[in-house]
Amino acid sequence: MNNFIEYKGSANAESKNSQEVLGEDDLNLELEKYVLHLYVAGNSPKSVRAIQKLKTICQEYLQGRYELEIIDIYQQPELLEQEQIFAVPTLIKKLPPPLQRLIGDMTNTEKVIVSLGL
């Protein structure tokens, strides 16, 4: 498994009509970009499940406004200490603040959504 960054488009492709209907605060929330780092252990079953589930959640709830970086700890072990990773899979929400951490295979959709602040 390689370390990669997956970009899912930009969120500023809103139509003029939707901008008129939404208030400024709603529009800012809608345009807010999420930066997520998922730490995994190679192709382990939990890691594969976490990747698949998180991609599904992001596509459903954050379409066009997220950046997901999947980091294999076997390929980048130096990040374990730097990012204080004690178990995998671990999801870190870097942006928007506050920083959030979630450990597990991401199969509990409700828990992931709450952790991301959606």
Legacy VTK file of the C-alpha trace (Angstrom):
# vtk DataFile Version 3.0
C-alpha trace
ASCII
DATASET POLYDATA
POINTS 118 float
0.000 0.000 0.000
1.407 3.346 -0.975
1.083 6.672 0.754
-1.159 8.847 -1.397
-3.262 11.940 -1.309
-6.697 11.871 -2.821
-8.311 15.148 -3.823
-12.037 15.292 -4.381
-12.597 18.490 -6.342
-13.303 21.958 -5.109
-16.339 23.128 -3.230
-16.625 26.529 -4.879
-18.652 25.262 -7.828
-21.918 26.392 -6.227
-24.542 27.938 -8.448
-25.605 31.523 -7.957
-29.098 30.401 -6.931
-27.840 28.199 -4.095
-25.696 31.074 -2.814
-28.757 33.314 -2.706
-30.780 30.737 -0.756
-28.041 29.940 1.747
-27.016 32.428 4.389
-23.367 33.491 4.589
-22.679 31.214 7.585
-24.264 28.248 5.811
-22.186 28.913 2.712
-18.974 29.124 4.753
-19.753 25.764 6.372
-20.557 24.268 3.004
-17.249 25.483 1.548
-15.171 24.384 4.539
-12.478 21.949 3.447
-11.694 18.901 5.558
-8.117 17.640 5.752
-8.020 14.047 6.971
-5.065 11.756 7.645
-5.763 8.040 7.997
-2.917 5.963 9.445
-3.075 2.295 8.467
-0.955 -0.858 8.771
-0.392 -2.060 5.226
-3.171 -4.189 3.763
-4.466 -5.587 7.044
-8.212 -6.334 7.069
-8.899 -3.492 9.531
-6.905 -1.055 7.422
-8.660 -2.025 4.196
-12.061 -1.764 5.917
-11.182 1.645 7.368
-10.073 2.985 3.976
-13.197 1.738 2.204
-15.588 2.958 4.882
-13.936 6.371 5.242
-13.960 6.938 1.475
-17.677 6.093 1.414
-18.416 8.484 4.287
-16.375 11.275 2.686
-18.072 10.842 -0.678
-21.493 10.919 0.948
-21.025 13.734 3.478
-18.053 15.785 2.223
-18.260 15.458 -1.535
-15.931 17.929 -3.214
-14.558 19.424 -0.011
-12.087 17.024 1.500
-8.503 15.911 1.177
-7.758 12.406 2.403
-4.197 11.262 2.940
-3.697 7.578 3.673
-0.424 6.873 5.454
0.987 3.367 5.756
2.914 3.182 9.025
5.109 0.403 7.616
6.377 2.801 4.959
6.600 5.868 7.208
7.251 4.625 10.759
8.811 7.949 11.773
5.339 9.503 11.738
4.138 7.252 14.578
5.984 9.247 17.211
5.644 12.579 15.447
1.842 12.279 15.190
1.487 10.300 18.443
-0.097 7.278 16.775
-0.538 4.443 19.278
-2.957 2.201 17.375
-4.091 1.778 13.791
-6.236 2.530 11.960
-6.243 6.086 13.331
-8.020 8.988 11.668
-6.848 12.520 12.399
-8.993 15.448 11.308
-6.477 18.276 10.813
-8.937 20.828 9.430
-11.304 22.393 10.208
-10.459 22.936 13.869
-10.591 21.460 16.389
-8.181 18.617 15.696
-9.918 15.265 16.261
-8.650 11.677 16.523
-10.604 8.493 15.982
-9.198 4.989 16.386
-10.801 1.961 14.743
-11.920 0.569 11.406
-14.467 3.372 10.802
-17.400 0.938 10.540
-19.431 2.924 13.076
-20.628 5.604 10.652
-22.375 7.659 13.333
-19.217 7.820 15.449
-17.145 8.934 12.445
-19.689 11.608 11.501
-19.785 12.969 15.058
-15.977 12.953 15.270
-15.768 14.920 12.034
-18.344 17.408 13.295
-20.836 16.763 10.496
LINES 1 119
118 0 1 2 3 4 5 6 7 8 9 10 11 12 13 14 15 16 17 18 19 20 21 22 23 24 25 26 27 28 29 30 31 32 33 34 35 36 37 38 39 40 41 42 43 44 45 46 47 48 49 50 51 52 53 54 55 56 57 58 59 60 61 62 63 64 65 66 67 68 69 70 71 72 73 74 75 76 77 78 79 80 81 82 83 84 85 86 87 88 89 90 91 92 93 94 95 96 97 98 99 100 101 102 103 104 105 106 107 108 109 110 111 112 113 114 115 116 117
